């Protein structure tokens, strides 16, 4: 229960990620754009504060000052792709915590991910929203769900538990018509095991918690799997079509 400012500050410190190191400059965010990933450093284009009025003396003019006891908003823009996003921030003891990012920092929009079945994009979108809301265990569960949508509905494994489905896919033809690499199976195994740890308490004390870093790394591993299945084949198909058209190659 939060009953004082001190309780509120402790809640912020325990719940939200510390982004102080990323905000060392007043004009730049030291991170890659989540969309184009072209360059380290996004421009700070707008700051929004709640202001209070102060008067230094009875005869002085009223001065507007930002009130740091309230959350404030920074808007960033990528200098390359011009994409913008907002961070809702709060300061506690000179440290800055990110309460929310709009849109999410991890990026749920991947055009190459199939729109059918809708369950795949829905599960992955919820995973990204969970990461942005600092709910890493929920994110792990939804990444695992997205993987199981792939194994069952896209690759055609008979429904069972995820481990059985992955074993069935080894060395067998699948509905997508691609040869699954060892990297695919290694990535899928890590996702399955890590998500199981997030969902079920472990006897190993080192594995009882599941951090934001765990969730973002799991997302990176899932994206590597998605790249193999969807992004690379789509890029190759597009390159082939463009080459045939540009070089007037007869099919």
C-alpha positions in Angstrom: 0.0 0.0 0.0 1.3 3.5 -0.9 0.5 5.9 1.9 3.4 8.4 1.6 5.7 10.0 -0.9 8.5 7.8 0.4 6.4 4.7 -0.3 5.6 6.0 -3.8 9.3 6.5 -4.5 10.2 3.0 -3.3 7.5 1.6 -5.5 8.9 3.4 -8.6 12.4 2.2 -7.8 11.3 -1.4 -7.4 8.9 -1.6 -10.4 10.3 0.4 -13.3 13.6 0.4 -15.3 16.3 2.9 -14.5 17.1 4.7 -17.7 19.5 7.3 -16.2 22.5 6.2 -18.2 20.6 6.5 -21.5 19.7 10.2 -20.7 23.2 11.6 -20.0 22.7 14.3 -22.6 19.9 17.0 -22.6 19.6 16.7 -26.3 20.1 13.0 -27.1 18.8 9.6 -26.1 21.7 7.1 -26.3 19.9 4.2 -27.7 19.2 2.8 -31.2 16.0 3.5 -33.0 13.7 0.4 -32.4 12.4 0.8 -36.0 15.4 1.3 -38.4 18.2 0.6 -35.9 20.4 2.8 -38.1 22.2 5.0 -35.6 22.9 5.3 -32.0 21.3 8.4 -30.6 17.8 9.9 -31.0 17.1 13.6 -30.9 15.1 15.1 -27.9 12.6 17.3 -29.7 10.2 18.1 -26.9 9.9 18.2 -23.1 6.6 18.4 -21.3 6.5 19.1 -17.6 3.9 20.1 -15.0 4.9 23.6 -13.9 4.5 25.5 -10.7 4.7 29.3 -10.2 7.3 30.7 -7.9 8.0 34.3 -6.8 11.4 35.1 -5.5 10.3 38.2 -3.6 7.1 40.3 -3.4 8.3 42.6 -6.1 9.8 40.1 -8.5 8.1 38.6 -11.5 6.4 35.2 -11.3 8.7 32.4 -12.6 7.5 29.1 -14.1 9.5 26.1 -13.0 9.2 22.4 -13.9 7.9 20.4 -10.9 10.1 17.3 -10.6 7.7 15.8 -8.1 5.5 14.7 -11.0 6.2 12.5 -14.1 7.3 14.3 -17.2 7.4 13.4 -20.9 10.3 13.4 -23.4 9.6 13.0 -27.1 12.4 11.6 -29.3 12.9 11.5 -33.0 15.1 9.3 -35.1 17.4 11.5 -37.3 17.2 8.8 -40.1 13.7 7.3 -40.3 12.0 10.3 -38.5 10.0 7.9 -36.2 9.0 9.4 -32.9 8.2 8.0 -29.5 7.5 9.3 -26.0 8.9 8.3 -22.7 7.0 9.0 -19.5 9.7 9.5 -16.8 9.9 10.1 -13.1 12.9 11.0 -11.0 13.8 9.5 -7.6 17.0 10.4 -5.8 18.6 11.8 -9.0 17.8 8.6 -10.9 15.4 8.6 -13.8 12.8 5.8 -14.2 10.8 5.0 -17.3 7.1 4.6 -16.4 5.9 4.0 -20.0 7.0 4.2 -23.6 4.6 5.0 -26.4 5.0 3.2 -28.8 6.8 0.4 -27.1 10.6 0.3 -27.3 10.8 -3.3 -28.5 8.7 -2.8 -31.6 5.8 -5.2 -32.3 5.3 -4.2 -35.9 7.2 -6.7 -38.1 5.6 -6.7 -41.5 6.9 -10.1 -42.4 5.1 -11.9 -39.6 2.1 -13.5 -41.1 -1.3 -11.9 -40.4 -2.9 -15.3 -40.6 -3.4 -16.8 -38.1 -4.2 -13.6 -36.2 -3.2 -15.4 -32.9 0.5 -15.0 -33.8 0.5 -11.2 -34.0 -1.8 -10.9 -31.1 0.4 -13.0 -28.8 3.6 -11.2 -29.9 2.0 -7.8 -29.5 0.9 -8.7 -26.0 4.5 -9.8 -25.2 5.8 -6.4 -26.3 3.3 -4.5 -24.3 4.2 -6.7 -21.2 7.9 -5.8 -21.7 7.1 -2.1 -21.9 4.9 -2.4 -18.8 7.8 -4.1 -16.9 5.9 -7.4 -16.7 8.7 -9.8 -17.8 7.0 -13.0 -16.7 3.9 -12.2 -18.7 6.1 -11.3 -21.7 7.9 -14.7 -21.5 4.5 -16.5 -21.4 3.3 -14.6 -24.5 6.5 -15.2 -26.4 6.2 -18.9 -25.7 2.6 -18.7 -26.9 3.7 -17.0 -30.1 6.2 -19.8 -30.7 3.5 -22.5 -30.2 1.3 -20.7 -32.7 4.2 -21.1 -35.2 4.8 -24.7 -34.4 1.2 -25.8 -34.6 -0.6 -23.5 -37.1 2.2 -22.4 -39.4 4.6 -25.4 -39.4 1.9 -28.0 -38.8 3.1 -29.9 -35.8 0.3 -32.1 -34.2 -1.0 -30.3 -31.1 0.7 -31.5 -27.9 3.0 -29.9 -25.4 5.6 -27.5 -27.0 8.6 -29.9 -26.4 6.8 -32.7 -28.3 5.9 -30.4 -31.1 9.5 -29.2 -31.5 10.8 -32.8 -31.6 8.2 -33.7 -34.2 9.4 -30.9 -36.5 13.0 -32.2 -36.5 13.9 -33.5 -39.9 10.2 -33.6 -41.1 8.6 -31.7 -43.9 6.4 -28.8 -42.6 3.5 -26.7 -44.0 5.8 -23.7 -44.6 8.0 -25.8 -46.9 11.3 -24.6 -45.3 14.1 -26.6 -43.8 14.4 -25.8 -40.2 18.0 -25.1 -39.1 19.7 -26.2 -35.9 19.6 -22.5 -34.9 15.8 -22.6 -35.1 15.6 -25.6 -32.8 18.2 -24.2 -30.4 16.3 -20.8 -30.2 13.0 -22.6 -29.7 14.4 -24.8 -26.9 15.8 -21.7 -25.1 12.4 -19.9 -25.4 10.5 -23.0 -24.1 12.8 -23.5 -21.1 13.1 -19.9 -20.1 9.3 -19.4 -20.4 8.7 -22.5 -18.3 11.0 -21.0 -15.6 9.0 -17.7 -15.7 5.7 -19.6 -15.4 6.7 -22.1 -12.6 8.6 -21.4 -9.4 12.1 -23.1 -9.5 13.8 -24.8 -6.7 17.1 -23.1 -7.7 17.1 -19.7 -5.9 19.0 -18.1 -8.7 16.0 -18.8 -11.0 13.1 -17.6 -8.9 13.0 -14.1 -10.4 12.6 -13.2 -14.1 14.0 -9.7 -15.0 13.3 -7.2 -17.7 16.7 -8.1 -19.2 15.6 -11.8 -19.3 12.4 -10.7 -21.2 14.2 -8.5 -23.7 16.8 -11.2 -24.4 14.1 -13.7 -24.9 12.5 -11.3 -27.3 15.8 -11.0 -29.2 16.0 -14.8 -29.5 12.4 -15.0 -30.7 13.2 -12.3 -33.4 16.2 -14.4 -34.6 13.8 -17.3 -35.0 11.2 -15.1 -36.8 14.0 -13.7 -39.1 14.9 -17.3 -40.2 11.3 -18.3 -40.9 9.8 -15.1 -42.4 12.1 -12.2 -42.9 15.0 -13.8 -44.8 12.7 -15.8 -47.2 10.6 -12.6 -47.9 13.7 -10.6 -48.5 15.1 -13.2 -50.9 11.7 -13.4 -52.7 11.6 -9.6 -53.1 15.3 -9.5 -54.3 14.6 -12.2 -56.9 11.5 -10.4 -58.3 13.4 -7.1 -58.5 16.4 -8.7 -60.2 14.1 -10.5 -62.8 12.3 -7.2 -63.5 15.4 -5.0 -63.5 17.5 -7.3 -65.7 14.6 -8.4 -67.9 15.2 -12.1 -67.2 12.7 -14.3 -68.8 11.0 -16.8 -66.5 
